[in-house]
Amino acid sequence: MEKILQTTNLKDKKYKMVVIDLDGTLLDDKKQVSKRNAEVINKIHRQKGVLFVIATGRNINDISQVTETIGEAINQYVIASNGAIIKDNVKDEYVLKKYLTKTEVIETIDAYRQKNLRGLVHTYEGQLTEENAKVEIGTKVRLVKDLKTYFLENDILTTSMVTLHGEEKNLREMKEKIEVEFSDLDTTDICDIAVHKGQDIYQSKYIDIMKKNSTKANAIKILSDYLHINKEEIMVIGDGANDIPMFEVAGYKVAMGNANENLKKKADYITNNNNEDGVAKALEEIFYKGEKKV
């Protein structure tokens, strides 16, 4: 079924903030920002004064390539670790920091090992995983012999998130275990990420574990209050299951062509996929054109 962009509803609205997911949305499957996406974001920021904000499951130190490619237009405020971290780069200070305790990290490691899952721990100092974990995540990963031993022997107080990869059944069981046994933790729904293996690209399933209420939706609420921006003035663009909550706190919702089907059902507009400049297409349609079929 076609979705129609109803510009009659948009003409009288001024969107002040556009919140954009990274993997599968702003980034293509090669984990790069296309030239067109960067150009359109910069043009709208320059001409219309719109604030662009990254909202990602990635660690805050793992987005430099994106901010360097696009520049200041998207680097003033950042939501990272699925909402556990909000940083104001204008003032160089954190609006929100929610870290897992050392005990929570160690107990999570014990739990996911029982489910035959592979773990990646996100800290301010970088990402950590075990030498034999074969975690399907790209760059800036430090290998340690044993994660539990590492956390027992070191005081790491900046763990924002744990990412778990593995079979969907095991991820589902782990998600249920967290919900029942860890009252101060939350998990995302099961998500997919494009992974490179040589010349091939395949999909890997994963979940993220964070402190309670560390969601992109909650982070958007906090940031919008901080900046005095109303819900109706916020647009969001995403693709994954972990983007569903942020669709509930925005005035206008855009889903990528490659998006999770449940996300598409909640969208006001469905654009091209992430390998076809979907972000740029949606932004140009919404900010510069009239009624358009997609």
C-alpha positions in Angstrom: 0.0 0.0 0.0 1.3 3.5 -0.9 1.8 6.1 1.7 1.0 9.7 0.8 2.9 12.6 2.3 0.1 14.9 3.4 1.9 18.3 3.0 -1.4 20.1 3.9 -0.6 19.1 7.5 3.1 20.2 7.1 2.7 23.6 5.6 1.8 25.2 8.9 4.3 23.3 11.0 7.9 24.2 11.7 10.0 21.2 12.7 12.8 22.4 14.9 14.6 19.1 15.6 15.1 16.0 13.4 16.3 12.9 15.3 18.1 10.3 13.1 19.1 6.8 13.8 22.5 5.7 12.4 22.9 2.0 11.4 20.4 1.1 8.7 19.2 4.7 8.5 21.7 7.5 8.0 24.5 4.9 7.3 24.4 2.6 4.3 25.4 -1.0 4.6 29.1 -0.1 4.3 28.6 2.1 7.5 29.2 5.3 5.5 27.2 8.5 5.2 26.4 9.2 1.5 27.4 12.5 0.0 23.7 13.3 -0.7 22.6 12.6 2.9 25.4 14.9 4.2 24.6 17.7 1.7 20.8 17.7 2.4 21.3 17.8 6.2 23.7 20.7 5.9 21.5 22.6 3.5 18.4 22.3 5.8 20.4 23.2 8.9 21.9 26.2 7.1 18.7 27.4 5.4 16.0 26.6 7.9 17.9 26.5 11.2 16.8 22.9 11.9 18.7 21.0 14.6 19.8 17.5 13.7 20.5 15.0 16.4 21.9 11.5 16.2 20.1 8.8 18.3 22.1 5.6 18.2 22.7 2.4 20.0 26.4 3.0 19.5 28.8 4.2 22.1 29.3 7.9 22.0 32.9 7.5 21.0 32.0 5.3 18.0 30.3 8.1 15.9 33.2 10.3 15.1 33.2 9.2 11.4 29.6 10.4 11.1 30.1 13.8 12.8 33.3 14.4 10.8 31.6 13.7 7.5 28.6 15.9 8.1 30.0 18.5 10.5 28.4 20.9 13.0 24.9 20.4 11.6 24.6 17.1 13.3 27.1 17.4 16.1 25.6 19.8 18.6 23.7 17.2 20.6 24.1 13.4 20.6 21.9 10.6 22.0 24.0 7.4 22.4 23.8 3.9 23.9 20.1 3.8 23.1 19.4 6.7 25.3 21.6 6.1 28.3 23.8 9.0 27.2 22.9 12.5 26.1 25.8 14.9 25.4 25.6 18.7 24.8 28.6 19.3 22.6 27.9 23.0 22.5 28.7 23.2 26.2 30.8 20.1 26.3 28.8 18.6 29.1 26.5 15.6 29.6 22.7 16.1 29.9 22.3 12.5 31.0 24.6 9.6 32.0 23.2 6.3 33.1 25.8 3.7 33.8 25.5 0.0 34.7 27.1 -0.9 38.1 30.0 -3.3 38.2 27.8 -5.9 39.8 25.2 -5.5 37.1 27.9 -6.0 34.4 29.3 -9.1 36.0 25.8 -10.7 36.6 24.9 -9.9 33.0 28.0 -11.7 31.8 27.2 -14.7 33.9 23.6 -14.7 32.5 24.4 -14.4 28.8 27.1 -17.1 29.0 24.4 -19.5 30.1 22.4 -18.6 27.0 25.4 -19.2 24.6 25.4 -15.5 23.6 28.3 -13.3 22.6 28.8 -10.1 24.5 30.2 -6.6 23.7 30.5 -4.2 26.6 30.3 -0.5 25.9 32.4 1.9 28.1 33.5 5.4 27.8 37.1 4.1 27.3 35.9 1.9 24.4 34.2 -1.4 23.6 35.3 -4.6 25.1 34.8 -8.2 24.1 36.5 -11.5 24.6 39.1 -12.8 22.2 37.1 -15.8 21.1 33.7 -14.0 21.1 33.5 -13.3 17.3 31.1 -10.4 17.9 29.7 -9.0 14.7 30.5 -5.4 15.3 33.0 -3.4 13.4 35.6 -1.1 14.7 37.3 0.1 17.9 36.8 -3.1 19.9 39.4 -4.1 22.5 39.9 -7.8 23.0 40.3 -9.2 26.5 40.9 -12.8 27.6 37.9 -13.0 30.0 35.4 -10.2 30.5 34.2 -11.2 33.9 37.8 -11.4 35.2 38.5 -8.1 33.6 35.7 -6.3 35.4 36.5 -8.0 38.7 40.0 -6.8 38.5 39.4 -3.3 37.2 37.2 -0.4 38.3 35.3 0.5 35.2 32.5 2.9 36.2 31.4 4.0 32.7 29.6 1.0 31.2 26.6 2.4 29.4 25.4 -0.8 27.6 26.0 -4.5 26.9 25.2 -5.8 23.4 24.5 -9.5 22.9 24.6 -11.4 19.6 23.4 -14.8 18.9 20.4 -17.0 17.9 17.0 -15.4 18.2 15.7 -18.1 20.6 18.6 -17.5 23.0 18.2 -13.7 22.7 14.5 -14.0 23.5 15.2 -16.1 26.6 17.9 -13.6 27.7 15.5 -10.7 27.2 12.9 -12.5 29.4 15.5 -13.3 32.1 16.5 -9.6 32.3 12.9 -8.5 32.6 12.2 -11.0 35.4 15.5 -11.0 37.4 17.1 -7.5 36.8 14.7 -4.9 38.0 17.1 -2.0 37.3 17.8 -3.0 33.7 16.0 -2.8 30.3 16.6 -4.4 27.0 15.7 -3.5 23.4 13.6 -5.7 21.2 15.6 -8.1 19.0 17.2 -6.1 16.3 19.1 -6.8 13.1 22.4 -5.3 11.9 24.1 -5.6 8.6 27.5 -7.3 9.0 30.4 -7.5 6.5 32.3 -10.7 6.0 34.7 -10.2 3.2 32.7 -9.1 0.2 29.4 -10.5 1.7 26.9 -8.8 3.9 24.6 -10.7 6.2 22.2 -9.8 9.0 23.0 -10.5 12.7 20.5 -10.5 15.5 21.2 -8.7 18.7 19.8 -7.0 21.8 21.1 -4.2 24.0 21.0 -4.1 27.8 20.9 -0.7 29.5 19.8 0.9 32.8 16.1 1.2 33.3 14.4 3.8 31.2 17.5 4.2 28.9 15.6 4.4 25.7 15.8 6.7 22.7 12.3 7.9 23.5 13.1 8.9 27.0 16.3 10.6 25.8 14.3 12.6 23.2 11.9 13.7 25.9 14.8 14.8 28.2 16.6 16.6 25.3 13.5 18.3 24.0 12.7 19.6 27.5 16.3 20.8 27.9 16.0 22.7 24.6 12.4 23.8 25.1 11.1 22.0 21.9 7.6 20.6 21.8 6.7 17.1 20.6 4.9 18.5 17.5 8.2 20.2 16.5 10.2 16.9 16.4 10.7 14.6 13.5 12.3 11.2 13.8 13.8 8.9 11.2 14.6 5.2 11.9 14.6 1.6 10.8 14.9 -0.8 13.7 12.8 -2.3 16.5 14.7 -0.2 19.0 13.4 2.9 17.1 9.7 2.1 17.8 9.6 3.9 21.2 11.0 7.1 19.8 8.1 7.1 17.2 5.8 7.7 20.1 7.4 11.0 21.2 7.6 12.8 17.8 5.2 14.9 15.8 6.2 13.3 12.5 7.7 9.8 11.9 9.7 8.6 9.0 10.6 4.9 8.4 13.3 3.7 6.0 12.4 1.4 3.1 14.5 -1.3 4.8 12.8 -0.7 8.2 11.3 -3.2 10.6 7.7 -3.9 9.5 6.2 -2.9 12.8 8.0 0.4 12.6 6.6 1.0 9.1 3.1 0.6 10.4 3.6 3.5 12.8 5.3 5.8 10.3 3.7 8.8 8.7 6.0 8.5 5.7 8.2 5.6 4.3 11.2 6.7 2.3 13.9 4.8 0.3 16.2 2.3 1.9 19.5 3.2 3.6 21.5 2.4 0.4 19.4 4.7 -1.7 19.8 8.0 0.2 16.5 7.5 2.1 17.2 10.1 4.7 18.0 12.8 2.0 14.9 11.9 0.0 12.6 12.2 3.0 14.1 15.5 4.2 13.8 17.0 0.8 10.2 15.9 0.4 9.2 17.2 3.8 11.1 20.5 3.9 11.0 21.5 0.2 8.2 19.8 -1.8 4.5 19.5 -2.0 2.3 16.4 -1.8 4.2 13.4 -3.1 3.6 9.7 -3.5 6.2 7.2 -2.3 
